[in-house]
């Protein structure tokens, strides 16, 4: 059994052959291999008898990826292009159906997307990454490297801070919910053309569903390039309020963290200037008071960053922790230096103590049910151990982010003629999908020695 895919449009050909078949014995018979593959392989894969016939494409030299060209870049002297298309655009559905063949093979837990319903076409977006070589003769200059898909999900407007567009959509005689649902229904949306051109203009959330770089191109930074293009494109519409990711693996999480951190540092002044505020009213730091998280890290700045970046709160919270942590010198990132806590004469020691308090508030809320069952001393020990684990992880991610930023700067300089030297930096292992939480409390530490820490 062999599976072949055309390099440009992924047109498949499946060849199933055998030299001998198990003879049926009563109810026991040989498995129907073709039938077992029906849910995973398009019927077009079985339409031709030979591989050469299936992959022959007289129009290959004129092939252009469906949709709109989003981004072009070069890597090690080769040109790459990232394209964006909805499934309603010519050729996009075929490529997406063909690309789905790769999902169960290379994405852990990945499943085939059901594309049968006509109303899903406008909600799914396909992003494709191609290597381009115009010098190739008698074949397509485009070679498939990877892809990502996203799905637009309706979301209720924020009743606490409704946007002007949300208010306009809800100024109707019928109930708010009826108005929203009627505009979301493609069959009745035309009745409200004075308000909407499409139900996709309703307040929505974009969800990255699948993300794959084929194995031959992994570890070269293409995943980060594709993610950056997908991120920038998906957060652009005004009616999109948030970007999420579905069931990520650890490799994708690392890539996402470094890409998001690099993007925010470069494009968001509020985020770039974030730092722990060390002058906090001592009354707010009493043990009987709630941790003043919006005083430690400006609540107003966090709200502005959330609104402009559209990164989901849990992910953005971790990025804020990384950014503020990075502003504290490594020398001061030690629990042994914070015996005087907020009263320390060293500002960076105070910053580290307050950063620990800030993170502990998030950890406690996320793990309240578990921590509530522990006595005070064991609870403190668990939180301290978790903080140490988080610091190790943040040190690693910040180093990756710094390497990635240096790599981008060196490439930009090379393109501008500033330097001829390129430094190859591998910043991620590109594979799958996402929404995980970093911050479950650690197991009880083996160290029993008491320390006065945050």
C-alpha positions as CSV (number, residue, x, y, z in Angstrom):
1,X,0.0,0.0,0.0
2,X,1.4,3.4,-1.0
3,X,0.1,7.0,-0.9
4,X,1.4,9.7,-3.3
5,X,0.6,13.4,-3.2
6,X,1.2,15.9,-5.9
7,X,3.7,18.6,-4.7
8,X,1.6,21.6,-5.7
9,X,-2.1,20.8,-5.1
10,X,-1.7,17.6,-3.0
11,X,-3.8,15.5,-5.4
12,X,-3.7,12.0,-3.9
13,X,-3.2,8.6,-5.4
14,X,-3.6,5.5,-3.2
15,X,-2.3,2.1,-4.5
16,X,-3.4,-1.0,-2.7
17,X,-2.1,-4.3,-3.8
18,X,-1.3,-7.8,-2.3
19,X,0.2,-11.1,-3.4
20,X,-2.1,-13.2,-1.4
21,X,-5.4,-12.7,0.4
22,X,-6.6,-14.4,3.6
23,X,-9.3,-16.9,2.6
24,X,-12.7,-16.5,4.4
25,X,-13.3,-19.0,7.2
26,X,-17.0,-18.8,8.2
27,X,-17.6,-15.2,9.4
28,X,-13.8,-14.4,9.5
29,X,-12.6,-12.8,6.4
30,X,-9.8,-10.4,5.2
31,X,-10.2,-6.8,6.2
32,X,-11.5,-4.4,3.6
33,X,-8.5,-2.0,3.5
34,X,-10.2,0.3,1.0
35,X,-13.3,0.6,3.1
36,X,-11.2,1.3,6.3
37,X,-9.6,4.3,4.5
38,X,-12.8,5.8,3.1
39,X,-13.1,8.2,6.1
40,X,-9.5,9.4,5.7
41,X,-8.7,9.4,2.0
42,X,-10.7,11.3,-0.6
43,X,-12.4,9.2,-3.3
44,X,-10.3,10.9,-5.9
45,X,-7.3,9.0,-4.6
46,X,-8.8,5.8,-6.0
47,X,-10.0,7.3,-9.3
48,X,-6.9,6.3,-11.4
49,X,-5.0,3.1,-11.6
50,X,-1.4,4.4,-11.9
51,X,0.5,6.9,-9.9
52,X,1.8,8.6,-13.0
53,X,-1.7,9.0,-14.4
54,X,-3.0,10.4,-11.1
55,X,-0.2,12.9,-10.6
56,X,0.0,14.1,-14.2
57,X,-1.3,17.6,-14.4
58,X,-1.1,19.5,-17.7
59,X,-2.0,22.7,-15.9
60,X,0.7,22.4,-13.2
61,X,3.0,25.0,-14.7
62,X,0.1,27.6,-14.4
63,X,-0.8,26.6,-10.9
64,X,-1.2,29.4,-8.3
65,X,-2.3,28.7,-4.7
66,X,-5.9,29.7,-4.1
67,X,-6.7,33.0,-2.4
68,X,-4.6,36.0,-1.5
69,X,-0.8,36.2,-1.1
70,X,-0.2,37.2,2.5
71,X,3.6,37.1,2.9
72,X,6.8,36.3,1.1
73,X,10.2,35.5,2.6
74,X,13.5,33.8,1.8
75,X,15.3,31.2,3.8
76,X,18.7,29.8,2.9
77,X,18.4,31.3,-0.5
78,X,15.0,29.8,-1.2
79,X,11.7,31.7,-1.7
80,X,8.6,30.9,0.3
81,X,5.0,32.3,0.0
82,X,2.1,32.2,2.5
83,X,-1.4,32.3,1.0
84,X,-4.8,32.7,2.6
85,X,-8.2,31.5,1.2
86,X,-11.7,30.7,2.3
87,X,-13.1,27.4,1.2
88,X,-15.5,29.2,-1.1
89,X,-12.6,30.3,-3.3
90,X,-11.7,28.2,-6.3
91,X,-9.4,25.3,-5.5
92,X,-9.2,25.9,-1.7
93,X,-11.6,23.2,-0.8
94,X,-9.8,20.6,-2.9
95,X,-6.4,21.5,-1.3
96,X,-7.9,21.4,2.2
97,X,-9.5,18.1,1.6
98,X,-6.3,16.7,0.3
99,X,-4.2,18.2,3.1
100,X,-6.6,16.5,5.6
101,X,-4.9,13.2,4.6
102,X,-1.8,14.4,6.5
103,X,-3.6,15.3,9.7
104,X,-4.0,11.8,11.3
105,X,-0.4,11.0,10.2
106,X,1.4,13.9,11.7
107,X,-0.9,15.6,14.2
108,X,-1.4,13.7,17.5
109,X,-5.1,13.4,18.1
110,X,-5.8,15.2,14.8
111,X,-9.1,14.5,13.1
112,X,-10.6,15.0,9.7
113,X,-12.7,18.2,9.4
114,X,-16.3,17.7,8.1
115,X,-16.8,20.0,5.2
116,X,-20.0,18.7,3.8
117,X,-22.3,21.4,5.0
118,X,-22.5,24.4,2.6
119,X,-22.6,27.0,5.4
120,X,-19.2,26.1,6.7
121,X,-17.3,27.3,3.6
122,X,-17.2,30.9,4.7
123,X,-16.2,30.1,8.3
124,X,-13.2,28.0,7.6
125,X,-10.0,29.7,6.4
126,X,-7.1,27.9,4.8
127,X,-3.5,29.2,5.1
128,X,-0.9,27.4,2.9
129,X,2.9,27.7,2.8
130,X,4.8,27.0,-0.4
131,X,8.4,26.9,-1.5
132,X,8.6,28.7,-4.9
133,X,11.1,27.9,-7.6
134,X,10.3,29.6,-10.9
135,X,13.3,27.9,-12.5
136,X,11.6,24.5,-12.5
137,X,10.6,23.3,-16.0
138,X,7.5,21.4,-17.1
139,X,6.1,21.3,-13.6
140,X,4.6,23.6,-11.0
141,X,7.0,26.1,-9.4
142,X,5.1,25.6,-6.1
143,X,6.0,22.9,-3.6
144,X,3.7,22.4,-0.6
145,X,5.5,23.0,2.8
146,X,2.7,23.3,5.4
147,X,-0.8,24.6,6.2
148,X,-3.0,25.9,8.9
149,X,-6.8,26.1,9.3
150,X,-8.9,28.4,11.4
151,X,-12.6,28.5,12.1
152,X,-14.7,31.6,13.0
153,X,-17.0,31.1,15.9
154,X,-19.9,33.4,16.9
155,X,-19.5,35.0,20.3
156,X,-21.8,37.1,22.4
157,X,-20.8,40.8,22.7
158,X,-19.2,41.8,25.9
159,X,-22.0,43.3,27.9
160,X,-19.6,45.1,30.2
161,X,-17.8,46.9,27.3
162,X,-19.9,46.6,24.2
163,X,-18.3,47.8,21.0
164,X,-20.1,50.4,18.8
165,X,-20.7,47.7,16.1
166,X,-22.2,45.4,18.7
167,X,-24.7,48.1,19.8
168,X,-25.7,48.8,16.2
169,X,-26.4,45.1,15.6
170,X,-28.7,44.9,18.6
171,X,-30.8,47.9,18.0
172,X,-33.8,45.9,16.8
173,X,-37.3,45.3,18.0
174,X,-36.8,41.6,18.6
175,X,-34.9,40.4,21.6
176,X,-31.1,40.7,21.5
177,X,-30.6,36.9,21.2
178,X,-33.2,36.5,18.4
179,X,-31.5,39.3,16.5
180,X,-28.1,37.8,16.9
181,X,-29.2,34.3,15.9
182,X,-31.2,35.5,12.9
183,X,-28.2,37.4,11.6
184,X,-26.0,34.4,12.1
185,X,-28.3,32.2,10.1
186,X,-27.1,32.3,6.4
187,X,-30.7,31.7,5.2
188,X,-32.1,34.9,6.9
189,X,-29.0,37.1,6.9
190,X,-30.1,38.9,3.7
191,X,-33.1,40.3,5.6
192,X,-30.7,42.5,7.5
193,X,-28.5,43.8,4.8
194,X,-28.9,47.3,6.1
195,X,-26.9,46.2,9.1
196,X,-24.7,43.3,7.8
197,X,-23.2,42.3,4.5
198,X,-22.6,38.8,6.0
199,X,-23.3,37.0,9.3
200,X,-19.5,36.6,9.5
201,X,-19.4,40.3,10.4
202,X,-21.0,39.5,13.8
203,X,-18.8,39.6,16.9
204,X,-16.7,36.5,16.5
205,X,-13.7,34.5,17.8
206,X,-11.2,32.9,15.5
207,X,-9.8,29.5,16.5
208,X,-6.7,28.0,14.9
209,X,-7.7,24.4,14.4
210,X,-4.9,22.6,12.6
211,X,-1.3,23.5,12.1
212,X,1.3,21.4,10.2
213,X,4.7,21.8,8.7
214,X,5.7,18.6,6.8
215,X,8.5,16.7,8.4
216,X,11.1,17.5,5.7
217,X,10.8,21.2,6.5
218,X,10.5,21.1,10.3
219,X,13.1,22.8,12.6
220,X,13.9,25.5,10.0
221,X,11.7,28.3,11.4
222,X,8.8,27.9,8.8
223,X,6.3,27.2,11.5
224,X,7.0,30.5,13.2
225,X,6.7,32.3,9.9
226,X,3.4,30.7,9.1
227,X,2.1,31.3,12.6
228,X,3.0,35.0,12.5
229,X,1.2,35.4,9.2
230,X,-1.9,33.5,10.5
231,X,-1.9,35.6,13.7
232,X,-1.6,38.9,12.0
233,X,-4.3,38.1,9.5
234,X,-6.8,36.7,12.0
235,X,-6.7,39.6,14.5
236,X,-7.1,42.2,11.7
237,X,-11.0,42.2,11.4
238,X,-12.7,44.7,13.8
239,X,-15.5,42.2,14.6
240,X,-13.0,39.5,15.7
241,X,-12.6,39.9,19.5
242,X,-10.3,37.0,20.4
243,X,-7.9,34.5,18.9
244,X,-7.7,31.0,20.4
245,X,-6.0,27.7,19.5
246,X,-7.4,24.2,19.7
247,X,-5.6,21.4,21.6
248,X,-2.0,22.4,21.2
249,X,0.9,20.1,21.8
250,X,4.1,21.2,23.7
251,X,6.1,22.1,20.6
252,X,3.3,24.3,19.3
253,X,3.0,26.0,22.7
254,X,6.7,26.9,22.7
255,X,6.5,28.3,19.2
256,X,3.3,30.2,20.0
257,X,4.8,31.7,23.2
258,X,8.0,32.9,21.4
259,X,6.1,34.3,18.5
260,X,3.5,36.1,20.6
261,X,6.1,37.5,22.9
262,X,8.2,38.7,19.9
263,X,5.2,40.2,18.2
264,X,4.0,42.1,21.3
265,X,7.4,43.5,22.1
266,X,7.7,44.8,18.6
267,X,4.1,46.0,17.9
268,X,2.6,47.0,21.3
269,X,4.2,49.8,23.2
270,X,2.2,49.1,26.4
271,X,3.5,45.5,26.5
272,X,7.1,46.5,25.7
273,X,7.1,48.9,28.6
274,X,5.5,46.6,31.1
275,X,7.4,46.3,34.4
276,X,6.6,45.4,38.0
277,X,5.6,48.5,40.0
278,X,7.6,48.5,43.2
279,X,6.0,51.4,45.0
280,X,2.9,49.7,46.4
281,X,0.9,51.0,49.4
282,X,2.0,48.7,52.3
283,X,-1.6,48.5,53.5
284,X,-2.5,46.6,50.2
285,X,0.2,44.0,50.9
286,X,-1.1,42.9,54.3
287,X,-1.8,39.1,54.6
288,X,-5.5,39.9,55.1
289,X,-5.8,41.7,51.8
290,X,-6.2,40.4,48.3
291,X,-3.0,40.6,46.2
292,X,-3.2,44.0,44.4
293,X,-2.4,42.5,40.9
294,X,-3.6,45.6,39.1
295,X,-1.2,47.8,41.1
296,X,1.7,45.4,40.7
297,X,1.2,45.4,36.9
298,X,-0.9,48.2,35.6
299,X,-4.5,47.1,35.1
300,X,-5.2,49.8,32.5
301,X,-2.2,48.7,30.4
302,X,-3.3,45.1,30.6
303,X,-6.8,46.0,29.4
304,X,-5.4,48.0,26.4
305,X,-3.0,45.1,25.5
306,X,-5.8,42.6,25.6
307,X,-8.1,44.8,23.4
308,X,-5.5,45.5,20.7
309,X,-3.7,42.1,20.6
310,X,-6.9,39.9,20.9
311,X,-4.8,37.2,22.6
312,X,-7.0,35.0,24.9
313,X,-6.7,36.0,28.6
314,X,-4.9,32.9,29.8
315,X,-2.2,33.1,27.1
316,X,-1.8,36.9,27.5
317,X,-1.5,36.5,31.3
318,X,1.5,34.2,30.9
319,X,3.1,36.5,28.3
320,X,2.7,39.4,30.8
321,X,4.4,37.3,33.4
322,X,7.3,36.5,31.1
323,X,7.7,40.1,30.0
324,X,7.8,41.5,33.6
325,X,10.1,38.7,34.7
326,X,12.5,39.5,31.9
327,X,12.9,43.1,33.3
328,X,14.3,41.7,36.6
329,X,18.0,41.1,36.4
330,X,19.0,37.4,36.7
331,X,21.0,38.2,39.9
332,X,17.8,39.3,41.6
333,X,15.7,36.3,40.6
334,X,16.4,34.3,43.8
335,X,14.2,33.7,46.8
336,X,17.2,34.0,49.1
337,X,17.3,37.8,48.3
338,X,13.7,38.6,49.4
339,X,13.9,38.0,53.1
340,X,12.7,41.6,53.7
341,X,10.0,41.3,51.0
342,X,8.6,44.6,49.9
343,X,10.7,46.5,52.4
344,X,14.0,45.6,50.7
345,X,16.2,48.6,49.9
346,X,17.0,47.0,46.5
347,X,14.3,47.9,44.0
348,X,14.9,44.8,41.9
349,X,14.6,42.5,44.9
350,X,11.3,44.2,45.7
351,X,10.3,43.7,42.0
352,X,11.0,40.0,42.2
353,X,9.1,39.6,45.5
354,X,6.1,41.4,44.0
355,X,6.4,39.4,40.7
356,X,6.1,36.2,42.8
357,X,3.0,37.5,44.5
358,X,1.5,38.4,41.1
359,X,2.1,34.9,39.7
360,X,0.9,33.2,42.9
361,X,-2.4,34.9,42.6
362,X,-2.9,33.4,39.2
363,X,-1.8,30.0,40.4
364,X,-4.1,30.0,43.4
365,X,-7.1,31.0,41.4
366,X,-6.4,28.2,38.8
367,X,-5.8,25.6,41.5
368,X,-8.1,26.7,44.2
369,X,-9.9,23.4,44.7
370,X,-6.6,21.5,45.2
371,X,-4.9,24.1,47.4
372,X,-7.9,24.5,49.6
373,X,-7.5,20.9,50.8
374,X,-3.9,21.6,52.0
375,X,-2.8,23.2,55.3
376,X,-1.2,26.6,55.1
377,X,2.4,25.4,55.3
378,X,2.0,22.7,52.6
379,X,0.1,25.2,50.4
380,X,3.0,27.7,50.6
381,X,5.5,24.9,49.8
382,X,3.5,23.8,46.7
383,X,3.3,27.3,45.4
384,X,7.0,28.0,46.0
385,X,7.9,24.8,44.1
386,X,5.6,25.7,41.2
387,X,7.1,29.2,41.0
388,X,10.6,27.7,40.7
389,X,9.3,25.4,37.9
390,X,7.7,28.4,36.1
391,X,11.0,30.4,36.3
392,X,12.9,27.5,34.7
393,X,10.4,27.4,31.9
394,X,10.3,31.2,31.4
395,X,14.1,31.3,31.3
396,X,14.0,28.8,28.5
397,X,11.3,30.6,26.6
398,X,12.8,34.0,27.0
399,X,16.1,32.7,25.6
400,X,14.2,31.2,22.6
401,X,12.4,34.5,22.1
402,X,15.7,36.5,22.2
403,X,17.2,34.1,19.6
404,X,14.2,34.5,17.4
405,X,14.3,38.3,17.6
406,X,18.0,38.3,16.8
407,X,17.4,35.9,13.9
408,X,14.7,38.2,12.5
409,X,16.9,41.3,12.9
410,X,19.8,39.6,11.2
411,X,17.6,38.5,8.2
412,X,16.2,42.0,7.9
413,X,19.7,43.4,8.0
414,X,20.9,40.9,5.4
415,X,18.0,41.8,3.0
416,X,18.8,45.5,3.4
417,X,22.5,44.8,2.6
418,X,23.7,45.6,6.1
419,X,25.3,42.2,6.5
420,X,26.0,39.1,4.5
421,X,26.2,36.8,7.4
422,X,23.1,34.7,8.4
423,X,22.9,32.9,11.7
424,X,20.7,29.8,11.6
425,X,18.7,29.5,14.8
426,X,16.2,26.7,15.3
427,X,13.5,28.2,17.5
428,X,10.7,25.6,17.3
429,X,9.6,22.1,16.3
430,X,6.7,22.8,14.0
431,X,3.8,20.5,14.2
432,X,0.3,20.7,15.5
433,X,-2.5,22.5,17.3
434,X,-3.7,24.3,20.9
435,X,-5.2,25.8,24.5
436,X,-3.2,24.5,27.5
437,X,-2.5,26.0,30.8
438,X,1.0,26.3,32.3
439,X,0.6,26.6,36.0
440,X,-0.8,23.5,37.7
441,X,0.7,23.4,41.2
442,X,3.8,21.3,41.5
443,X,3.9,18.1,43.7
444,X,5.1,18.7,47.2
445,X,8.7,19.6,47.2
446,X,11.2,17.2,48.7
447,X,12.8,20.1,50.5
448,X,11.5,20.5,54.0
449,X,13.6,23.4,55.1
450,X,11.5,26.5,55.7
451,X,12.3,29.7,53.9
452,X,10.8,33.1,54.1
453,X,9.7,33.7,50.5
454,X,6.9,35.5,48.7
